[in-house]
Amino acid sequence: MKKRVLLLLSCAVLVGGLLAAGPASVASDQGSTKILKFQTMVGVPRPYTGTTNAIRGVPGGGLPWVVGQAMGKLKANGRVQIEVQGLVLDPNDADVIAAGLAGKNPVPSFKAIVSCMSKDAAGTTATTVNVETALFPASMTGDSEIDGKVNLPKPCIAPIVFVTSPAGQWFATTGM
């Protein structure tokens, strides 16, 4: 019986020690600078074009877009880096074909919008906060390197990264 009690006490001390050490582990993770890293993005499909099905208040581009390749990261200090290749109007969309824009990027520059779920100043209401970078050049073949900085809200929960037009309509977003 004494051995069982000692074993239970030892376990309690061990678990208590681990629980006490837990917050220190979490605190040390706060030094990590990477919030989000992605290896893919998806172009805006037909149902998300325009304002009807905006995502967190960010409307889709007026026509469908596709992405060849994309990768990027978002850091805790607000630095957002995205490399996108082949971000062009959908070459298989009838309206895009009719406009003579199939497989082309008619926009000379892109920017990034980072969307976070956060809270209001009182800390009682969930809010959506969208912050954006400056403009970065984009080629006619849809290649661009975005390397900018945004002022992230605290906290920044469930971030979504968009590549958008200068006016803020999204052409590509994180996800599949």
Secondary structure, DSSP 8 states (H G I E B T S, - for coil): -HHHHHHHHHHHHHHHHHHHHHHHHHHHHTT--EEEEES-EEE--GGGBEEEEEETTEEE-SS-EE-SEEEEEEETTSEEEEEEE--EE-TT-HHHHHTT-TT----SEEEEEEEEEEE-TTS-SEEEEEEE---EE--TTS-EEEEEE----SS-EEEEEEEE-TTS-EEEEE--
